[in-house]
Amino acid sequence: MGKGTEKDGIPGFISIWHIETKVLMWAIVVMGFFLVAALFIHQQNPSCKNITLTSLEDDSNPCGYSVQIREMDQMDQGLNHTTNPNVIHNSSMKNPISRAIEQENIIKRVFRPYGNAPYLFIQMGGYRGGPATFAVVGLASKSLHVFGKPRFECEWIPNNSSAGKIKGKAYKMLPDDGYGRVYTVVVLKCVFSQSVGTDGNGGDLIVHAFNGSEFEKPERIVALKEEQGTYNGSVFSQAPPYDYLYCGSSLYGDLSPQRMREWMAYHAKFFGPRSHFVFHDAGGIHPQVRKVLEPWIQAGRVTLQDITEQEQYDGYYHNQFLVVNDCLHRYKFMANWTFFFDVDEYFYIFHGKSLRSVVNELSNYTQITFKQYTMSNKICLQNQAHRLNESANSTDSSEWGIEKLVFRYVNRGAKRDRKYAVQARKVWATGVHMSKNLKGRTQHRTEDKMMFYHYHNTINNRGDPCTEWLKPSKRNNVNWVGRTSYIYDGSMKAVAPLIKQFEKNMIGSQLASTSL
């Protein structure tokens, strides 16, 4: 049996072949028509080969993608005067680049920056550390220092025109342990091979900051201007004016005037008359707090610095790493020991010891750290005098916070942050809880000598701190409140009357009506 049947004497398979041949011929004719039409349209439009780059995007574009119309020869000669507002001129482009774009059909994109990127360096302070050393403290882009290779160079330019410039080495330290945010803290130590400016003629410390890229152009920073006649080399060797200096972290938020009053009076007595306190206002020194500090400022015991401008630079906790490093170097030669802790923390010396005896015993160490005893910020002892009244859960309004909060956290095994003191002359950079950039040893074993009580979050509490109560019978017990155990600790309560009397003797009764 065959594959086809006969019709009019013609075999079936020949008939089928004849039909397929006609279909193929018609297909060729149609394809040819479309090819001719495409060539005709192409000749009517500009060549996409001569069209470049980025900004026009409308339906009239014959090439079907975003372009910026510009004739290459005119652009190379700086003669392109098109009035199209969407065209971006760039006469700085050189001929070889233009030809490469034209020949390879590359679509070159344009990037337009707006606003401000993180700054290369933001200086807070520059200080002399000796005849041949300086410190420069500031902020820098964290991403640049994490992912890039920025560098710095130091230079001394004397005021004496006959003397030449002197190059120095810059050693960079990042003391914030990775806690930086948009900005990280940078401390530069500039070291020269010879004494500079010691002739008293003055000069400028220049820092050249490089971003580390292949296109870098250094920023020239006048880090310190030393006027003629201001150099005093004796400060680097003579005894300092104070025994103890307090460098406070950034003060922010709605601080309690009463808690600040208590803290200031307590530590003014604790550190003694040869001490000084430096506070940094990051927005927390509102008028009522300023009123508390004013008598101590007038007495020469307190220096207040306004650092609110730093709020525009996003660093860790209102840039407290920046603040403590600036304080370290600004007052480097002002005291034998510099203490770093917060205004909700109270240092305490165990019975039979004095602050002087402790630091003298540990004078061979550059840094000493202290253990934290955490106090409850809400548990108080029920007032026995009112046990029969509805107001049994109350305290004497004349009592200070350190008299009311008498229960100490005792869970074992918990590690608490330590605070510290340093001999600042031997320290190059510092942190919030200790310094890692110093010359000399650190002593951590101080539990039998000195510690500090921490009343966490009480400095921002404008009301009475007591919200939970324990009966007097619980005084000698371990008391569980929730999953936390506390014991009674009346050490601070016992010294409160002495502190109140000391305050009255020093500044009178002008703070007696201080509000919470």
Residue pairs with C-beta under 8 A, 6 or more apart in sequence:
2 11
2 12
3 12
3 13
4 11
4 12
4 13
4 14
4 15
4 16
5 12
6 12
7 15
45 62
46 62
48 62
48 63
48 67
48 105
49 102
49 105
50 71
50 72
50 102
51 63
51 67
51 69
52 67
52 68
52 69
52 70
52 72
52 101
52 102
52 107
52 108
53 67
53 68
53 70
53 88
53 101
53 107
53 108
53 109
53 110
54 66
54 67
54 68
54 88
54 107
54 108
54 109
54 110
55 66
55 67
55 68
55 86
55 87
55 88
55 110
56 66
56 67
56 68
56 69
56 84
56 86
56 87
57 66
61 67
65 107
67 107
68 86
68 87
68 88
69 82
69 84
69 87
70 80
70 82
70 87
71 80
72 98
72 99
72 101
72 102
74 80
75 89
75 90
75 91
75 93
75 98
76 93
76 94
76 95
76 98
78 91
80 87
80 89
80 91
88 110
90 110
100 106
101 108
117 141
118 140
118 141
118 142
118 143
118 144
118 182
118 183
119 139
119 140
119 141
119 183
119 313
120 140
120 141
120 144
120 150
120 209
120 211
120 219
121 138
121 139
121 140
121 186
121 207
121 209
121 219
121 221
122 138
122 139
122 140
122 183
122 313
123 136
123 137
123 138
123 221
123 223
124 137
124 138
124 139
124 310
124 322
124 326
125 136
125 137
125 138
125 326
125 329
125 330
126 134
126 135
126 136
126 137
126 205
126 223
126 224
127 134
127 135
127 136
127 137
127 224
127 329
127 330
127 332
128 134
128 224
128 226
128 231
129 135
129 189
129 329
129 332
130 236
131 195
131 196
131 198
131 233
131 236
132 191
132 192
132 193
132 194
132 195
132 196
133 189
133 190
133 191
133 192
134 154
134 189
134 190
134 205
134 223
134 224
135 187
135 188
135 189
135 190
135 329
135 332
135 428
136 187
136 188
136 190
136 205
136 207
136 221
136 223
136 224
137 185
137 186
137 187
137 188
137 322
137 325
137 326
137 329
138 185
138 186
138 188
138 322
139 183
139 184
139 185
139 186
139 313
139 315
139 319
139 322
140 150
140 183
140 184
140 186
141 182
141 183
141 184
142 180
142 181
142 182
142 183
142 184
144 150
144 211
144 212
145 174
145 184
145 186
148 211
148 212
148 213
149 212
150 209
150 210
150 211
150 212
151 170
151 172
151 210
151 212
152 170
152 172
152 188
152 207
152 208
152 209
152 210
153 167
153 168
153 170
153 207
153 208
153 210
153 218
154 167
154 168
154 169
154 170
154 188
154 190
154 191
154 192
154 205
154 206
154 207
154 208
155 165
155 166
155 167
155 168
155 205
155 206
155 207
155 208
156 165
156 166
156 168
156 192
156 196
156 197
156 203
156 204
156 205
156 206
157 165
157 166
157 203
157 204
157 206
158 166
158 196
158 197
158 199
158 201
158 202
158 203
159 201
159 202
159 203
159 204
159 228
160 199
160 201
160 203
166 192
166 194
166 196
167 192
168 190
168 191
168 192
168 193
168 196
169 190
169 191
169 192
170 188
170 189
170 190
170 207
171 188
171 189
171 190
171 191
171 428
172 186
172 187
172 188
173 186
173 187
173 188
173 189
173 428
173 429
173 437
174 180
174 184
174 185
174 186
174 187
175 185
175 187
175 321
175 325
175 429
175 430
175 431
175 435
175 436
175 437
176 184
176 185
176 315
176 316
176 321
176 431
177 431
177 436
179 316
179 321
180 315
180 316
180 321
181 314
181 315
181 316
182 313
182 314
182 315
183 313
183 314
183 315
183 319
184 315
185 315
185 319
185 321
185 322
185 325
187 325
187 329
187 428
187 429
187 437
188 207
189 428
190 205
190 207
190 223
196 203
197 203
197 226
197 231
198 231
198 233
199 231
200 228
200 229
200 230
200 231
201 228
202 225
202 226
202 227
202 228
202 229
202 230
202 231
203 226
204 222
204 224
204 225
204 226
205 222
205 223
205 224
205 225
205 226
206 220
206 221
206 222
206 223
207 220
207 221
207 223
208 218
208 219
208 220
208 221
209 218
209 219
209 221
210 216
210 218
235 333
236 333
240 333
240 334
240 335
240 336
241 274
241 334
241 335
242 274
242 275
242 276
242 334
242 335
242 336
243 271
243 272
243 274
243 275
243 335
243 336
243 337
243 356
244 271
244 272
244 274
244 275
244 276
244 335
244 336
244 337
244 338
244 339
244 355
245 275
245 276
245 277
245 278
245 331
245 334
245 335
245 337
245 338
245 339
245 424
246 267
246 271
246 275
246 276
246 277
246 278
246 338
246 339
246 341
247 278
247 324
247 327
247 328
247 331
247 338
247 339
247 340
248 277
248 278
248 279
248 280
248 327
248 342
248 343
249 280
249 317
249 320
249 323
249 324
249 340
249 342
249 432
250 280
250 282
250 284
250 307
250 310
250 317
250 318
250 319
250 320
250 323
251 279
251 280
251 281
251 282
251 283
251 284
251 285
251 343
252 282
252 283
252 284
252 318
253 283
253 284
253 460
254 284
254 286
254 460
254 462
255 284
255 285
255 286
255 289
255 343
255 459
255 460
256 458
256 459
256 460
256 461
256 462
256 516
257 288
257 289
257 291
257 292
257 514
257 515
257 516
258 400
258 401
258 514
258 515
258 516
259 343
259 344
259 401
259 458
259 459
259 461
260 289
260 292
260 293
260 343
260 459
261 292
261 503
261 511
261 514
262 400
262 401
262 402
262 499
263 343
263 344
263 346
263 459
264 277
264 292
264 293
264 296
264 302
265 499
265 500
265 502
265 503
265 506
266 346
266 402
266 495
266 499
267 277
267 346
267 347
268 275
268 277
268 296
268 301
268 502
268 503
268 506
269 498
269 499
269 502
270 347
270 349
270 355
271 339
271 355
272 355
275 301
275 335
276 301
276 302
276 303
276 331
276 334
276 335
277 296
277 301
277 302
277 303
278 302
278 303
278 305
278 327
278 331
279 285
279 293
279 302
279 303
279 304
279 305
280 305
280 307
280 323
280 327
281 304
281 305
281 306
281 307
281 308
282 307
282 308
282 310
282 311
282 318
282 319
282 323
283 308
283 311
283 318
285 293
285 304
288 514
288 515
290 304
291 511
291 514
292 511
292 514
293 302
293 304
295 506
295 507
295 508
295 510
295 511
296 302
296 507
297 303
297 304
299 506
299 507
307 319
307 323
310 318
310 319
310 322
310 323
311 318
313 319
315 321
315 322
320 432
321 431
321 432
324 340
324 430
324 431
324 432
325 429
325 430
327 338
328 338
328 422
328 424
328 427
328 429
328 430
331 338
331 424
332 424
332 425
333 424
333 425
335 424
336 359
336 423
337 359
337 421
337 422
337 423
337 424
338 421
338 422
338 423
338 424
339 347
339 419
339 420
339 421
340 419
340 420
340 421
340 422
340 430
340 432
341 347
341 419
341 420
341 452
342 419
342 459
343 459
344 454
344 455
344 456
344 457
344 458
344 459
345 372
345 419
345 452
345 453
345 454
345 455
346 402
346 452
346 453
346 455
346 492
347 370
347 450
347 451
347 452
348 373
348 450
348 451
348 452
348 453
348 491
348 492
349 355
349 358
349 449
349 450
350 448
350 449
350 450
350 451
353 449
353 450
355 450
358 446
358 449
358 450
359 368
359 421
361 449
362 368
362 443
362 446
362 449
364 441
365 440
365 441
365 442
365 443
366 422
366 423
366 426
366 427
366 438
366 439
366 440
366 441
366 442
367 420
367 421
367 422
367 423
367 427
367 434
367 435
367 438
367 440
367 441
367 442
367 443
368 420
368 421
368 422
368 442
368 443
368 444
368 446
369 418
369 419
369 420
369 433
369 434
369 442
369 443
369 444
369 446
370 418
370 419
370 420
370 421
370 446
370 450
370 451
370 452
371 416
371 418
371 446
371 447
371 451
371 452
372 416
372 417
372 418
372 419
372 451
372 452
372 454
373 408
373 409
373 451
373 452
373 453
373 454
373 489
374 408
374 409
374 416
374 453
374 454
374 456
375 405
375 406
375 407
375 408
375 409
375 453
375 454
375 455
375 456
375 489
376 405
376 407
376 408
376 409
376 468
376 481
376 486
377 405
377 455
377 456
377 457
377 458
377 461
377 465
378 405
378 465
378 466
378 467
378 468
379 405
379 407
379 466
379 468
379 469
379 470
379 481
379 486
380 395
380 404
380 405
380 406
380 407
380 465
380 466
380 468
380 469
380 470
381 404
381 406
381 407
381 469
381 470
381 472
381 475
381 488
382 392
382 393
382 469
382 470
382 471
382 472
383 392
383 393
383 394
383 395
383 396
384 472
386 392
386 394
392 469
393 466
393 469
394 466
395 404
395 464
395 466
399 496
400 496
400 499
400 500
401 455
401 458
401 465
402 453
402 455
402 492
402 493
402 496
403 492
403 493
403 496
404 464
404 465
404 466
405 455
405 458
405 465
405 466
406 488
406 489
406 490
406 492
406 493
407 470
407 479
407 486
407 487
407 488
407 489
408 453
408 486
408 487
408 488
408 489
409 484
409 485
409 486
410 478
410 485
410 486
410 487
411 484
411 485
416 454
417 433
418 433
418 434
418 444
419 433
419 452
420 433
420 434
420 435
422 430
422 435
422 438
423 440
426 438
426 439
426 440
427 435
427 437
427 438
427 439
428 437
428 438
428 439
429 435
429 436
429 437
430 437
434 442
453 491
453 492
458 465
461 516
462 516
463 516
464 516
468 481
470 479
470 481
474 488
475 488
476 488
477 487
478 485
478 486
478 487
479 485
479 486
479 487
480 486
503 511
